């Protein structure tokens, strides 16, 4: 979905939730998760939700 948005101005960084216990405990049942400026968009979401999330935060 992220690739289909066609927004080259947004950078994405992939994180492994198994890298720390904190990330795993917080997100194991919610992946994929988008984070931006301390705001979260948790699964399930669609392309429309991503666009709204990106424009608001």
C-alpha distance matrix in Angstrom:
0.0 3.8 5.5 5.1 6.6 9.6 11.3 13.5 15.5 13.3 14.1 12.3 14.7 14.3 17.1 18.8 19.9 22.8 24.2 26.0 27.3 26.2 22.5 22.8 24.9 22.7 19.3 20.0 19.2 16.3 13.8 11.1 12.5 11.8 15.2 16.6 20.3 21.2 18.9 16.5 13.5 13.9 12.3 12.0 9.7 7.5 6.0 9.8 10.6 8.6 10.4 13.6 13.4 13.1 15.9 18.2 18.4
3.8 0.0 3.8 5.4 5.5 7.8 8.5 10.3 12.0 9.7 10.3 8.8 11.6 11.9 15.1 17.4 18.8 22.0 22.8 24.5 26.2 25.0 21.3 22.2 24.5 22.1 18.9 20.1 19.9 16.8 14.1 11.2 11.8 10.2 13.0 14.0 17.6 19.0 17.1 15.2 12.9 14.0 13.3 13.8 11.3 9.7 7.6 10.8 11.1 8.0 9.5 12.9 12.2 11.0 14.1 16.5 16.2
5.5 3.8 0.0 3.8 5.5 6.1 8.0 9.1 11.9 10.5 11.0 10.2 13.0 13.4 16.9 19.1 21.1 23.9 24.5 26.7 28.7 27.8 24.0 24.8 27.4 25.3 22.0 22.9 22.9 20.1 17.0 14.2 15.2 13.7 16.3 17.0 20.5 22.2 20.6 18.9 16.6 17.7 16.7 17.1 14.7 12.6 10.1 13.4 14.4 11.4 12.2 15.8 15.5 13.8 16.5 19.4 19.2
5.1 5.4 3.8 0.0 3.8 5.4 8.4 10.6 13.4 12.4 13.8 13.3 16.4 16.8 20.1 22.3 23.9 26.8 27.7 29.7 31.4 30.3 26.6 27.2 29.5 27.3 23.9 24.8 24.3 21.3 18.6 15.9 16.9 15.4 18.2 18.7 22.2 23.9 21.8 20.1 17.4 18.5 17.2 16.9 14.2 11.3 8.3 11.3 13.3 11.0 11.1 14.8 15.4 14.0 16.2 19.2 19.7
6.6 5.5 5.5 3.8 0.0 3.8 5.5 8.7 10.7 9.9 12.1 12.3 15.8 16.9 20.1 22.7 24.1 27.3 28.0 29.6 31.3 29.8 26.2 27.3 29.4 26.7 23.7 25.1 24.6 21.3 19.0 16.2 16.3 14.1 16.4 16.3 19.5 21.5 19.5 18.2 15.8 17.6 17.0 16.9 13.7 10.9 7.4 9.5 11.4 8.7 7.9 11.8 12.5 10.8 12.5 15.8 16.5
9.6 7.8 6.1 5.4 3.8 0.0 3.8 6.1 8.9 9.4 11.6 12.7 16.2 17.8 21.3 24.1 25.9 29.0 29.3 31.2 33.2 31.8 28.2 29.5 31.8 29.3 26.3 27.8 27.6 24.4 21.8 18.9 19.0 16.5 18.4 17.9 20.9 23.3 21.7 20.8 18.8 20.8 20.4 20.5 17.3 14.7 11.1 13.0 14.9 12.1 10.8 14.5 15.2 12.7 14.1 17.7 18.2
11.3 8.5 8.0 8.4 5.5 3.8 0.0 3.8 5.4 6.0 9.0 10.8 14.5 16.8 20.2 23.3 25.1 28.3 28.2 29.8 32.0 30.3 26.8 28.6 30.8 28.1 25.4 27.3 27.4 24.0 21.6 18.7 18.1 15.1 16.3 15.1 17.8 20.6 19.3 19.0 17.5 20.0 20.3 20.8 17.6 15.5 12.0 13.4 14.6 11.3 9.8 13.2 13.4 10.2 11.6 15.1 15.3
13.5 10.3 9.1 10.6 8.7 6.1 3.8 0.0 3.8 5.5 7.5 10.0 13.5 16.0 19.6 22.8 25.0 28.0 27.5 29.4 31.9 30.4 27.0 28.9 31.4 28.9 26.3 28.2 28.8 25.5 22.8 20.0 19.4 16.4 17.2 16.0 18.4 21.3 20.7 20.6 19.6 22.0 22.5 23.3 20.4 18.6 15.3 17.0 17.8 14.3 13.2 16.4 16.1 12.7 14.2 17.5 17.0
15.5 12.0 11.9 13.4 10.7 8.9 5.4 3.8 0.0 3.8 6.5 9.9 13.2 16.4 19.5 23.0 25.0 28.1 27.3 28.8 31.3 29.4 26.3 28.6 30.8 28.1 26.0 28.3 29.0 25.6 23.2 20.5 19.2 15.8 15.8 13.8 15.7 18.9 18.6 19.2 18.8 21.6 22.7 23.8 20.8 19.5 16.4 17.4 17.7 14.3 12.9 15.4 14.7 11.0 12.2 15.3 14.4
13.3 9.7 10.5 12.4 9.9 9.4 6.0 5.5 3.8 0.0 3.8 6.6 10.0 13.1 16.1 19.6 21.3 24.6 23.9 25.3 27.7 25.7 22.6 24.9 27.1 24.3 22.2 24.5 25.3 21.9 19.6 17.0 15.5 12.1 12.1 10.5 12.9 15.8 15.4 15.7 15.3 18.1 19.3 20.6 17.9 17.0 14.4 15.7 15.4 11.7 11.2 13.6 12.2 8.8 11.0 13.6 12.3
14.1 10.3 11.0 13.8 12.1 11.6 9.0 7.5 6.5 3.8 0.0 3.8 6.7 10.1 13.1 16.7 18.8 21.8 20.8 22.4 25.1 23.4 20.3 22.6 25.1 22.7 20.6 22.8 24.0 21.0 18.3 15.9 14.6 11.5 11.4 10.5 12.9 15.4 15.6 15.6 15.7 18.0 19.2 20.9 18.8 18.4 16.2 18.0 17.3 13.5 13.9 16.3 14.2 11.3 14.0 16.1 14.1
12.3 8.8 10.2 13.3 12.3 12.7 10.8 10.0 9.9 6.6 3.8 0.0 3.8 6.5 9.7 13.2 15.2 18.3 17.6 19.4 21.9 20.5 17.2 19.2 21.8 19.6 17.3 19.2 20.6 17.7 14.8 12.5 11.4 9.0 9.5 9.9 12.9 14.5 14.5 13.7 13.7 15.4 16.4 18.3 16.6 16.6 15.1 17.4 16.2 12.6 14.0 16.3 13.9 11.7 15.1 16.8 14.6
14.7 11.6 13.0 16.4 15.8 16.2 14.5 13.5 13.2 10.0 6.7 3.8 0.0 3.8 6.4 10.0 12.4 15.2 14.1 16.0 18.8 17.8 14.5 16.6 19.5 17.7 15.6 17.4 19.4 16.9 14.0 12.2 11.2 9.6 9.6 10.8 13.4 14.4 15.0 14.1 14.6 15.7 16.8 19.1 18.1 18.8 17.8 20.2 18.7 15.2 17.1 19.1 16.2 14.6 18.0 19.2 16.6
14.3 11.9 13.4 16.8 16.9 17.8 16.8 16.0 16.4 13.1 10.1 6.5 3.8 0.0 3.8 6.8 9.5 12.1 11.6 13.9 16.6 16.1 12.6 14.0 17.2 15.9 13.4 14.5 16.7 14.7 11.5 9.9 9.9 9.6 10.5 12.7 15.6 15.8 16.1 14.3 14.5 14.7 15.2 17.6 17.3 18.2 17.9 20.7 19.0 15.9 18.4 20.4 17.5 16.5 20.2 21.2 18.8
17.1 15.1 16.9 20.1 20.1 21.3 20.2 19.6 19.5 16.1 13.1 9.7 6.4 3.8 0.0 3.8 6.2 8.7 8.0 10.1 12.9 12.5 9.1 10.7 14.0 13.1 11.1 12.2 14.9 13.5 10.8 10.1 9.8 10.4 10.7 13.4 15.8 15.1 15.8 14.0 14.8 14.4 15.4 18.1 18.4 20.0 20.3 22.8 20.6 17.9 20.7 22.2 19.0 18.5 22.2 22.6 19.8
18.8 17.4 19.1 22.3 22.7 24.1 23.3 22.8 23.0 19.6 16.7 13.2 10.0 6.8 3.8 0.0 3.8 5.3 5.5 8.2 10.7 11.4 8.2 8.5 12.2 12.4 10.4 10.4 13.6 13.1 10.5 10.7 11.2 12.8 13.5 16.6 18.9 17.7 18.3 16.1 16.6 15.5 15.9 18.6 19.6 21.5 22.3 24.9 22.7 20.3 23.5 24.8 21.7 21.6 25.3 25.6 22.9
19.9 18.8 21.1 23.9 24.1 25.9 25.1 25.0 25.0 21.3 18.8 15.2 12.4 9.5 6.2 3.8 0.0 3.8 5.4 6.4 7.8 8.3 5.0 4.8 8.5 8.8 7.1 7.1 10.6 10.6 8.9 10.0 10.2 12.5 13.0 16.4 18.6 16.6 17.0 14.6 15.4 13.7 14.4 17.2 18.8 21.2 22.5 24.9 22.2 20.3 23.7 24.6 21.3 21.8 25.5 25.2 22.6
22.8 22.0 23.9 26.8 27.3 29.0 28.3 28.0 28.1 24.6 21.8 18.3 15.2 12.1 8.7 5.3 3.8 0.0 3.8 5.5 6.8 8.9 7.0 5.5 9.1 10.8 9.8 8.6 12.4 13.4 11.8 13.2 13.8 16.3 16.8 20.1 22.0 20.0 20.6 18.3 19.1 17.2 17.6 20.2 22.1 24.5 25.9 28.4 25.8 24.0 27.4 28.3 25.1 25.6 29.2 29.0 26.3
24.2 22.8 24.5 27.7 28.0 29.3 28.2 27.5 27.3 23.9 20.8 17.6 14.1 11.6 8.0 5.5 5.4 3.8 0.0 3.8 7.0 8.8 7.4 7.7 11.0 12.3 11.9 11.7 15.5 15.9 14.3 15.2 15.2 16.9 16.7 19.5 21.1 19.3 20.6 18.8 20.2 18.9 19.8 22.6 24.0 26.3 27.3 29.7 27.1 24.9 28.1 29.0 25.6 25.7 29.3 29.0 26.0
26.0 24.5 26.7 29.7 29.6 31.2 29.8 29.4 28.8 25.3 22.4 19.4 16.0 13.9 10.1 8.2 6.4 5.5 3.8 0.0 3.8 5.4 5.5 6.4 8.7 10.1 10.9 11.3 15.0 15.6 14.8 16.1 15.5 17.3 16.5 19.3 20.4 18.1 19.5 18.1 19.9 18.6 20.0 22.8 24.4 27.1 28.3 30.4 27.5 25.6 28.7 29.2 25.6 26.0 29.4 28.7 25.6
27.3 26.2 28.7 31.4 31.3 33.2 32.0 31.9 31.3 27.7 25.1 21.9 18.8 16.6 12.9 10.7 7.8 6.8 7.0 3.8 0.0 3.8 5.6 5.1 5.9 8.4 10.0 10.0 13.5 14.8 14.8 16.7 16.1 18.4 17.8 20.8 21.7 18.9 20.0 18.4 20.1 18.3 19.7 22.4 24.5 27.5 29.2 31.0 27.9 26.5 29.8 29.9 26.4 27.3 30.7 29.6 26.7
26.2 25.0 27.8 30.3 29.8 31.8 30.3 30.4 29.4 25.7 23.4 20.5 17.8 16.1 12.5 11.4 8.3 8.9 8.8 5.4 3.8 0.0 3.8 5.5 5.3 6.1 8.5 9.9 13.0 13.5 14.0 15.7 14.3 16.2 15.1 17.9 18.5 15.5 16.7 15.3 17.5 16.2 18.1 21.0 22.7 25.9 27.5 29.0 25.6 24.3 27.5 27.3 23.7 24.7 27.8 26.5 23.5
22.5 21.3 24.0 26.6 26.2 28.2 26.8 27.0 26.3 22.6 20.3 17.2 14.5 12.6 9.1 8.2 5.0 7.0 7.4 5.5 5.6 3.8 0.0 3.8 5.5 5.2 5.9 7.6 10.9 10.8 10.6 12.1 10.8 12.9 12.3 15.4 16.7 14.0 14.8 13.0 14.7 13.3 15.1 18.0 19.6 22.5 24.0 25.7 22.6 21.0 24.3 24.4 20.9 21.8 25.1 24.1 21.3
22.8 22.2 24.8 27.2 27.3 29.5 28.6 28.9 28.6 24.9 22.6 19.2 16.6 14.0 10.7 8.5 4.8 5.5 7.7 6.4 5.1 5.5 3.8 0.0 3.8 5.5 5.4 5.1 8.7 9.9 9.9 12.0 11.8 14.6 14.8 18.3 20.0 17.3 17.5 15.1 16.1 13.9 14.8 17.5 19.7 22.7 24.6 26.6 23.5 22.3 25.8 26.1 22.8 24.0 27.4 26.5 24.0
24.9 24.5 27.4 29.5 29.4 31.8 30.8 31.4 30.8 27.1 25.1 21.8 19.5 17.2 14.0 12.2 8.5 9.1 11.0 8.7 5.9 5.3 5.5 3.8 0.0 3.8 5.8 6.0 8.6 10.1 11.5 13.9 13.2 16.1 16.0 19.4 20.6 17.4 17.5 15.2 16.5 14.1 15.4 17.9 20.4 23.7 26.0 27.5 24.2 23.4 27.0 26.7 23.4 25.0 28.2 26.9 24.5
22.7 22.1 25.3 27.3 26.7 29.3 28.1 28.9 28.1 24.3 22.7 19.6 17.7 15.9 13.1 12.4 8.8 10.8 12.3 10.1 8.4 6.1 5.2 5.5 3.8 0.0 3.8 6.3 8.0 8.2 9.9 12.0 10.5 13.1 12.8 16.1 17.3 14.0 13.8 11.6 13.1 11.0 12.9 15.5 17.7 21.1 23.2 24.4 21.0 20.3 23.7 23.2 19.9 21.6 24.7 23.2 20.8
19.3 18.9 22.0 23.9 23.7 26.3 25.4 26.3 26.0 22.2 20.6 17.3 15.6 13.4 11.1 10.4 7.1 9.8 11.9 10.9 10.0 8.5 5.9 5.4 5.8 3.8 0.0 3.8 5.5 5.0 6.1 8.3 7.5 10.7 11.4 15.1 17.1 14.4 13.6 10.6 11.1 8.6 9.8 12.6 14.7 18.0 20.1 21.7 18.5 17.7 21.3 21.2 18.1 19.8 23.1 22.1 20.0
20.0 20.1 22.9 24.8 25.1 27.8 27.3 28.2 28.3 24.5 22.8 19.2 17.4 14.5 12.2 10.4 7.1 8.6 11.7 11.3 10.0 9.9 7.6 5.1 6.0 6.3 3.8 0.0 3.8 5.7 6.3 9.0 9.8 13.3 14.7 18.4 20.7 18.1 17.3 14.1 14.0 10.9 10.9 13.3 16.0 19.1 21.5 23.4 20.5 19.9 23.6 23.8 21.0 22.6 26.0 25.3 23.4
19.2 19.9 22.9 24.3 24.6 27.6 27.4 28.8 29.0 25.3 24.0 20.6 19.4 16.7 14.9 13.6 10.6 12.4 15.5 15.0 13.5 13.0 10.9 8.7 8.6 8.0 5.5 3.8 0.0 3.8 6.1 8.9 9.9 13.6 15.5 19.1 21.5 19.0 17.4 13.9 13.1 9.5 8.7 10.6 13.8 17.1 20.0 21.7 18.8 18.8 22.6 22.6 20.1 22.3 25.5 24.6 23.2
16.3 16.8 20.1 21.3 21.3 24.4 24.0 25.5 25.6 21.9 21.0 17.7 16.9 14.7 13.5 13.1 10.6 13.4 15.9 15.6 14.8 13.5 10.8 9.9 10.1 8.2 5.0 5.7 3.8 0.0 3.8 6.1 6.5 10.1 12.2 15.8 18.4 16.1 14.2 10.5 9.3 5.8 5.4 7.8 10.6 13.9 16.6 18.2 15.2 15.1 18.8 18.8 16.3 18.5 21.7 20.9 19.6
13.8 14.1 17.0 18.6 19.0 21.8 21.6 22.8 23.2 19.6 18.3 14.8 14.0 11.5 10.8 10.5 8.9 11.8 14.3 14.8 14.8 14.0 10.6 9.9 11.5 9.9 6.1 6.3 6.1 3.8 0.0 2.9 5.0 8.6 11.3 15.0 18.0 16.4 14.7 11.1 9.7 6.9 5.9 8.4 10.4 13.1 15.3 17.5 15.0 14.1 17.8 18.5 16.0 17.5 21.0 20.9 19.4
11.1 11.2 14.2 15.9 16.2 18.9 18.7 20.0 20.5 17.0 15.9 12.5 12.2 9.9 10.1 10.7 10.0 13.2 15.2 16.1 16.7 15.7 12.1 12.0 13.9 12.0 8.3 9.0 8.9 6.1 2.9 0.0 3.8 6.8 10.0 13.5 16.9 15.8 14.0 10.5 8.7 6.7 5.7 8.1 9.1 11.3 13.0 15.4 13.1 11.8 15.5 16.6 14.2 15.3 18.9 19.2 17.8
12.5 11.8 15.2 16.9 16.3 19.0 18.1 19.4 19.2 15.5 14.6 11.4 11.2 9.9 9.8 11.2 10.2 13.8 15.2 15.5 16.1 14.3 10.8 11.8 13.2 10.5 7.5 9.8 9.9 6.5 5.0 3.8 0.0 3.8 6.5 10.1 13.3 12.0 10.2 6.8 5.7 4.8 6.2 9.0 9.3 11.8 13.2 15.0 12.1 10.5 14.1 14.7 11.7 13.0 16.5 16.3 14.6
11.8 10.2 13.7 15.4 14.1 16.5 15.1 16.4 15.8 12.1 11.5 9.0 9.6 9.6 10.4 12.8 12.5 16.3 16.9 17.3 18.4 16.2 12.9 14.6 16.1 13.1 10.7 13.3 13.6 10.1 8.6 6.8 3.8 0.0 3.8 6.8 10.3 10.0 8.2 5.7 5.0 6.6 8.6 10.9 9.9 11.7 12.0 13.5 10.7 8.4 11.5 12.2 8.9 9.5 13.2 13.2 11.3
15.2 13.0 16.3 18.2 16.4 18.4 16.3 17.2 15.8 12.1 11.4 9.5 9.6 10.5 10.7 13.5 13.0 16.8 16.7 16.5 17.8 15.1 12.3 14.8 16.0 12.8 11.4 14.7 15.5 12.2 11.3 10.0 6.5 3.8 0.0 3.8 6.8 6.4 5.6 4.7 6.5 8.7 11.6 14.0 13.1 15.0 15.0 16.0 13.0 10.7 13.1 13.1 9.4 9.7 12.9 12.4 9.6
16.6 14.0 17.0 18.7 16.3 17.9 15.1 16.0 13.8 10.5 10.5 9.9 10.8 12.7 13.4 16.6 16.4 20.1 19.5 19.3 20.8 17.9 15.4 18.3 19.4 16.1 15.1 18.4 19.1 15.8 15.0 13.5 10.1 6.8 3.8 0.0 3.8 5.4 5.2 6.6 8.5 11.6 14.6 16.7 15.0 16.4 15.8 16.2 13.5 11.0 12.4 12.1 8.5 7.9 10.6 10.0 6.6
20.3 17.6 20.5 22.2 19.5 20.9 17.8 18.4 15.7 12.9 12.9 12.9 13.4 15.6 15.8 18.9 18.6 22.0 21.1 20.4 21.7 18.5 16.7 20.0 20.6 17.3 17.1 20.7 21.5 18.4 18.0 16.9 13.3 10.3 6.8 3.8 0.0 3.8 5.5 8.5 11.3 14.4 17.7 19.8 18.2 19.8 19.2 19.1 16.3 14.2 15.1 14.2 10.8 10.2 11.8 10.4 6.6
21.2 19.0 22.2 23.9 21.5 23.3 20.6 21.3 18.9 15.8 15.4 14.5 14.4 15.8 15.1 17.7 16.6 20.0 19.3 18.1 18.9 15.5 14.0 17.3 17.4 14.0 14.4 18.1 19.0 16.1 16.4 15.8 12.0 10.0 6.4 5.4 3.8 0.0 3.8 6.7 10.2 12.7 16.3 18.6 17.8 20.0 20.1 20.1 16.8 15.2 16.8 15.6 11.9 12.4 14.3 12.4 8.9
18.9 17.1 20.6 21.8 19.5 21.7 19.3 20.7 18.6 15.4 15.6 14.5 15.0 16.1 15.8 18.3 17.0 20.6 20.6 19.5 20.0 16.7 14.8 17.5 17.5 13.8 13.6 17.3 17.4 14.2 14.7 14.0 10.2 8.2 5.6 5.2 5.5 3.8 0.0 3.8 7.0 9.8 13.4 15.4 14.4 16.7 17.0 16.7 13.3 12.2 14.0 12.4 8.8 10.2 12.2 10.0 7.3
16.5 15.2 18.9 20.1 18.2 20.8 19.0 20.6 19.2 15.7 15.6 13.7 14.1 14.3 14.0 16.1 14.6 18.3 18.8 18.1 18.4 15.3 13.0 15.1 15.2 11.6 10.6 14.1 13.9 10.5 11.1 10.5 6.8 5.7 4.7 6.6 8.5 6.7 3.8 0.0 3.8 6.1 9.7 11.9 11.3 14.0 15.0 15.1 11.5 10.6 13.2 12.2 8.6 10.6 13.2 11.7 9.6
13.5 12.9 16.6 17.4 15.8 18.8 17.5 19.6 18.8 15.3 15.7 13.7 14.6 14.5 14.8 16.6 15.4 19.1 20.2 19.9 20.1 17.5 14.7 16.1 16.5 13.1 11.1 14.0 13.1 9.3 9.7 8.7 5.7 5.0 6.5 8.5 11.3 10.2 7.0 3.8 0.0 3.8 6.8 8.6 7.6 10.3 11.6 11.9 8.3 7.8 10.9 10.2 7.1 9.7 12.5 11.6 10.5
13.9 14.0 17.7 18.5 17.6 20.8 20.0 22.0 21.6 18.1 18.0 15.4 15.7 14.7 14.4 15.5 13.7 17.2 18.9 18.6 18.3 16.2 13.3 13.9 14.1 11.0 8.6 10.9 9.5 5.8 6.9 6.7 4.8 6.6 8.7 11.6 14.4 12.7 9.8 6.1 3.8 0.0 3.8 6.2 7.0 10.4 12.7 13.5 10.1 10.1 13.7 13.2 10.6 13.2 16.1 15.2 14.3
12.3 13.3 16.7 17.2 17.0 20.4 20.3 22.5 22.7 19.3 19.2 16.4 16.8 15.2 15.4 15.9 14.4 17.6 19.8 20.0 19.7 18.1 15.1 14.8 15.4 12.9 9.8 10.9 8.7 5.4 5.9 5.7 6.2 8.6 11.6 14.6 17.7 16.3 13.4 9.7 6.8 3.8 0.0 3.0 5.2 8.6 11.5 12.9 10.2 10.5 14.2 14.4 12.6 15.0 17.9 17.6 17.1
12.0 13.8 17.1 16.9 16.9 20.5 20.8 23.3 23.8 20.6 20.9 18.3 19.1 17.6 18.1 18.6 17.2 20.2 22.6 22.8 22.4 21.0 18.0 17.5 17.9 15.5 12.6 13.3 10.6 7.8 8.4 8.1 9.0 10.9 14.0 16.7 19.8 18.6 15.4 11.9 8.6 6.2 3.0 0.0 3.8 7.1 10.6 11.7 9.4 10.6 14.1 14.2 13.1 15.8 18.4 18.2 18.3
9.7 11.3 14.7 14.2 13.7 17.3 17.6 20.4 20.8 17.9 18.8 16.6 18.1 17.3 18.4 19.6 18.8 22.1 24.0 24.4 24.5 22.7 19.6 19.7 20.4 17.7 14.7 16.0 13.8 10.6 10.4 9.1 9.3 9.9 13.1 15.0 18.2 17.8 14.4 11.3 7.6 7.0 5.2 3.8 0.0 3.8 7.0 8.0 5.8 7.1 10.4 10.7 10.2 12.6 15.1 15.3 15.9
7.5 9.7 12.6 11.3 10.9 14.7 15.5 18.6 19.5 17.0 18.4 16.6 18.8 18.2 20.0 21.5 21.2 24.5 26.3 27.1 27.5 25.9 22.5 22.7 23.7 21.1 18.0 19.1 17.1 13.9 13.1 11.3 11.8 11.7 15.0 16.4 19.8 20.0 16.7 14.0 10.3 10.4 8.6 7.1 3.8 0.0 3.8 5.4 5.3 6.4 8.8 10.1 10.6 12.4 14.5 15.6 16.6
6.0 7.6 10.1 8.3 7.4 11.1 12.0 15.3 16.4 14.4 16.2 15.1 17.8 17.9 20.3 22.3 22.5 25.9 27.3 28.3 29.2 27.5 24.0 24.6 26.0 23.2 20.1 21.5 20.0 16.6 15.3 13.0 13.2 12.0 15.0 15.8 19.2 20.1 17.0 15.0 11.6 12.7 11.5 10.6 7.0 3.8 0.0 3.8 5.4 5.1 6.3 8.7 9.8 10.5 12.4 14.4 15.6
9.8 10.8 13.4 11.3 9.5 13.0 13.4 17.0 17.4 15.7 18.0 17.4 20.2 20.7 22.8 24.9 24.9 28.4 29.7 30.4 31.0 29.0 25.7 26.6 27.5 24.4 21.7 23.4 21.7 18.2 17.5 15.4 15.0 13.5 16.0 16.2 19.1 20.1 16.7 15.1 11.9 13.5 12.9 11.7 8.0 5.4 3.8 0.0 3.8 5.4 5.2 6.3 8.6 9.9 10.8 12.4 14.4
10.6 11.1 14.4 13.3 11.4 14.9 14.6 17.8 17.7 15.4 17.3 16.2 18.7 19.0 20.6 22.7 22.2 25.8 27.1 27.5 27.9 25.6 22.6 23.5 24.2 21.0 18.5 20.5 18.8 15.2 15.0 13.1 12.1 10.7 13.0 13.5 16.3 16.8 13.3 11.5 8.3 10.1 10.2 9.4 5.8 5.3 5.4 3.8 0.0 3.8 5.5 5.2 6.0 8.5 10.0 10.6 12.1
8.6 8.0 11.4 11.0 8.7 12.1 11.3 14.3 14.3 11.7 13.5 12.6 15.2 15.9 17.9 20.3 20.3 24.0 24.9 25.6 26.5 24.3 21.0 22.3 23.4 20.3 17.7 19.9 18.8 15.1 14.1 11.8 10.5 8.4 10.7 11.0 14.2 15.2 12.2 10.6 7.8 10.1 10.5 10.6 7.1 6.4 5.1 5.4 3.8 0.0 3.8 5.5 5.0 6.0 8.6 10.0 10.7
10.4 9.5 12.2 11.1 7.9 10.8 9.8 13.2 12.9 11.2 13.9 14.0 17.1 18.4 20.7 23.5 23.7 27.4 28.1 28.7 29.8 27.5 24.3 25.8 27.0 23.7 21.3 23.6 22.6 18.8 17.8 15.5 14.1 11.5 13.1 12.4 15.1 16.8 14.0 13.2 10.9 13.7 14.2 14.1 10.4 8.8 6.3 5.2 5.5 3.8 0.0 3.8 5.5 5.1 6.2 8.6 10.3
13.6 12.9 15.8 14.8 11.8 14.5 13.2 16.4 15.4 13.6 16.3 16.3 19.1 20.4 22.2 24.8 24.6 28.3 29.0 29.2 29.9 27.3 24.4 26.1 26.7 23.2 21.2 23.8 22.6 18.8 18.5 16.6 14.7 12.2 13.1 12.1 14.2 15.6 12.4 12.2 10.2 13.2 14.4 14.2 10.7 10.1 8.7 6.3 5.2 5.5 3.8 0.0 3.8 5.5 5.2 6.1 8.6
13.4 12.2 15.5 15.4 12.5 15.2 13.4 16.1 14.7 12.2 14.2 13.9 16.2 17.5 19.0 21.7 21.3 25.1 25.6 25.6 26.4 23.7 20.9 22.8 23.4 19.9 18.1 21.0 20.1 16.3 16.0 14.2 11.7 8.9 9.4 8.5 10.8 11.9 8.8 8.6 7.1 10.6 12.6 13.1 10.2 10.6 9.8 8.6 6.0 5.0 5.5 3.8 0.0 3.8 5.6 5.4 6.1
13.1 11.0 13.8 14.0 10.8 12.7 10.2 12.7 11.0 8.8 11.3 11.7 14.6 16.5 18.5 21.6 21.8 25.6 25.7 26.0 27.3 24.7 21.8 24.0 25.0 21.6 19.8 22.6 22.3 18.5 17.5 15.3 13.0 9.5 9.7 7.9 10.2 12.4 10.2 10.6 9.7 13.2 15.0 15.8 12.6 12.4 10.5 9.9 8.5 6.0 5.1 5.5 3.8 0.0 3.8 5.7 5.7
15.9 14.1 16.5 16.2 12.5 14.1 11.6 14.2 12.2 11.0 14.0 15.1 18.0 20.2 22.2 25.3 25.5 29.2 29.3 29.4 30.7 27.8 25.1 27.4 28.2 24.7 23.1 26.0 25.5 21.7 21.0 18.9 16.5 13.2 12.9 10.6 11.8 14.3 12.2 13.2 12.5 16.1 17.9 18.4 15.1 14.5 12.4 10.8 10.0 8.6 6.2 5.2 5.6 3.8 0.0 3.8 5.8
18.2 16.5 19.4 19.2 15.8 17.7 15.1 17.5 15.3 13.6 16.1 16.8 19.2 21.2 22.6 25.6 25.2 29.0 29.0 28.7 29.6 26.5 24.1 26.5 26.9 23.2 22.1 25.3 24.6 20.9 20.9 19.2 16.3 13.2 12.4 10.0 10.4 12.4 10.0 11.7 11.6 15.2 17.6 18.2 15.3 15.6 14.4 12.4 10.6 10.0 8.6 6.1 5.4 5.7 3.8 0.0 3.8
18.4 16.2 19.2 19.7 16.5 18.2 15.3 17.0 14.4 12.3 14.1 14.6 16.6 18.8 19.8 22.9 22.6 26.3 26.0 25.6 26.7 23.5 21.3 24.0 24.5 20.8 20.0 23.4 23.2 19.6 19.4 17.8 14.6 11.3 9.6 6.6 6.6 8.9 7.3 9.6 10.5 14.3 17.1 18.3 15.9 16.6 15.6 14.4 12.1 10.7 10.3 8.6 6.1 5.7 5.8 3.8 0.0
